[in-house]
Amino acid sequence: MKKLRFLAFAGSCLFFTSCVTCTYMVTDNPVGTKKGVAKLALFGVDKDISLEKACKNGEITKIGTVEVRTTYFIIPFVKTTVTGE
């Protein structure tokens, strides 16, 4: 009976899981070799997922592309990735 409850719970969790990824070409700049990431730390102090924070983390001055990935697993997890020079 416990296995059945666990499997039902695991199946319902997978049912409520989704992922959305959006990639944007922001400028005419080349993609570049540098990569900066800003993540949403839900239980931590850092809740800044802005482009400015991602550029600062990757030491990027010219943005090439921006990718925003949102994963929903009961609560949302957001990750902003910036590439450029």
Buried (B, 14 or more C-beta within 10 A) or exposed (E): EEEEEEEEEEEEEEEEEEEEEEEEEEEEBEEBEBBBBBBBEEEEEEEBBEBEBBBBBBEBEEBBBBBBBBBEEEEEBBBBBBBBB
